[in-house]
Amino acid sequence: MLQINITISPALYTRNPEATTLGKKIVSESIKLIDELGFESFTFKKLGIAIGSNESSIYRYFESKHALLVYLISWYWSWIEYKLVFTTNNIVSSEQKLISAIKIITKRVTEDNTVSFVNEVLLNKIIIVESSKAYHTKDIDAENKKGYYLSYKRVVQRVSDIVLEVNSDFKFPHMLISTVIEGAHHQRYFSQHLPSLTDVIEGQNDVVNFYKHLVINAIK
């Protein structure tokens, strides 16, 4: 089975969690706990109990639970970027490349087992429910300067570049793609909790199809 290595900026951790068994366990169990409890109720004390270690061992890797959330979000977008590059690399048609890219950033995530210690399905749920808490903070500008959100911005840039391959005169590629990503998350959340706000039918690719239709028609 192919195993991939997702590289995360050292600015996002105190010690690289992927370098040790304990670090990988911290990442793996934090995903499960944040999904189960919600970010507000998640603490390093609870994580320490889950991994059979003390809080101080977790602080050796992450200075706060906010830093851990930013790390998880960055890992997710780096993983999506890998999938974008891998999937679109050999596609000649710019429009087909764009359709493939839209599918990747809007489809329901399934666990692909390329990274054994990360459950991508649960991490995607965290992205949908919790990711805005990483950048809706008073420290957003300082954290942005440190490069905390580079992986997300790279994904938006990659897909925006494909939009411009299709139509070099389109004026709003970044606005369009960031709206697609955030909107797809909202639609998946609404379909689970506020279904009257969406038209998603379980078992169908309504979110993917809607955003493919929206993007292609917007840039014509």
N, C-alpha and C positions, 0 to 999 in steps of 0.2 A: 504493500500500500504506500502511495506517495505521501511523504511527510514534508510539509513546508515550514519555513522559518520566518515568522513575522518579526521584522525589526522595528523596535520602538525607540524613540529619542530618549537618551539618558536623562534629559531634563524632566522626564515624567516619573522618575523613581529615584529613591536613595540608593538602592541596590537592585540590580537586574533580577527580577523574579524568575525569569526563564533560565537562569544560571544554576539554580539549585532545586532540589526536590521540594523543600519547604516553600520556596517562592512559588513554584508551580501549584502547590497545594493551596496557598493563599489565594491565588488567582482563581483557581477552580472552585473553591468553596465560597469565595466572596460572590461569584456569579450566582450560585445556588441560593445563598442567603439574601442577597439584594432582591432577587426575583421573588423569593418567598415572603420576605418581611417588608419590602419597600425600602428606599434609600433612607428615609427619615428614621426608621426604626432600626436600621442596620448600624452596628457598632463594632469596633475592633475587639471589644470584650467578648461579644457573641461569636465573632469570627474565631477568636482564640480558642473558645470552647469547642467549636466545630472542628478545628484542625488539631486539637489536643496540644495546644501550645499557649504561651502567655502573650499578652498584648505587646510587650516590649519587643518580641521577635518580629511582629508585624510592622512595628515602627521602624525597624531596620531597613525595610523595603519601601514603605510609603509614609510620608510625614503626616498624613491625615486621610480620612475617608474620602474627602473631596479629591485628593490627589489620586487615590485608588480609582475613583469613578472616572476621572479624566484618562487614566491609563487604560481602563477597560474600553472606553469609548474610542480612544486612539487605536487600540488593538483592533477593534471591530472595523474601523474605516480603513486601516491598513490591509486587513483581510479582504474587504470589498475591493480595494484598489488592486490587489493581487488578482482577484477574479476578473476584474475589468480588463487588465492587461492580458491575462491568459486567454480570455474568451474572444477579445476583439483583435488580437494581434495579426491574425491571418485573414481577416475579412477585408476584401477589397472595396466593396461598395460602402460609401460613407453613410448612406441611409440605413443599410442593414447593420452597420456597425453601431449606429445610434440606437436602433431598435433593440439590439442586443444589450447595449449599455443601460437603456431605460429598464429593461427586464431585470437586470442584475440589481439595480438600486431600488426597485419597487416590489419585487416578488417576495413571497413568503419564504423565509429562510428555513432550510433543512440542514441537519447536522451532516457535515461532510467527512469528519474523522481525519482531516489532514493535520490537525493539531490535537493531540490526544487529551490534553488537560483543559481544553476549552470547549464548552457546550455552546455552539453557535446559536442554537435555537433559543436557549435561555438568554444569551447575551443580546440577541435581537429584541427580545421582549423588554430587556432593560433599556436598550436604545430607544424604543418606542415610548416607554413610560417615563424614563428617568433622565434621558440625555440632556434635556433643556436645563436641568439643574446644574450641569457642569459649566455652562456659560452664562446663565442668568445669575450673575454674581457681581458684587461690587469690584472684584479684582479682575474682571474680564480683560481690561486693556493691558494690565501688567502681565497677565498670564498669556495673552495673545502674543505679546512681544517676546515672551520666552519660548514661543513655538508650541504651546500646549495643543493647539487645534489644527496643526499642519496637515495631519492625515485626512481630516474631513475636507479641508480646503483643497487638498490635492485631488480628491475624488471629484469635487465640484468642478475643478479646473479641467480635469481629463475629459469629463463628459461635455463641458462647455466647449472645449476645443473640437470635439466631434460635431457639435451643433454648428460650429462655424465652418467645418468642412462641408456640411450640407448646404448651408446658406451663409456665406461670408458677410452678408449685409445685415444679418440679424443683430439688433442692437442690445438685446438683453439676455445673453446666454447664461450668465451666472445667476441672475434673478430667476430665470426659468428653471434651471436645474436645482437650485436650492429650494425653490418652491415645490418642485416635484418630489424631492426627497422628504421634506418635512410634511408635505401633504399626504404622501403615501403612508407615512407613519400615523398621521391623524386618522386616515380612513381605516386602517387596520385596528386602531384603538376604538374608533366609533363602532365598527362592526361587532366588536366584542361587548361593548358597554353602553353605547348610545346609538343603536341601530337605526333609529329614525333620522339620523343625520347623514346617512350614507345609503348607497344603493348596492352595496356589496352583498352577494349571495354566496353563502358558504359552499366551498367546493369548486367555485368558478374563479377564473383569473380576472375578475372585474377590476381590481386595482391596477394590475399591469396593463390591461387593455385600455382602461380609461386614460392613463398617463401616456401610453404610446400614442393614442389618438390625439390627446391634448398637445403633446410636443410637436408631432409631425404637422398638425394643422397650424400651430402657432408660428412655426418658422417658415411656412410657405410664403 
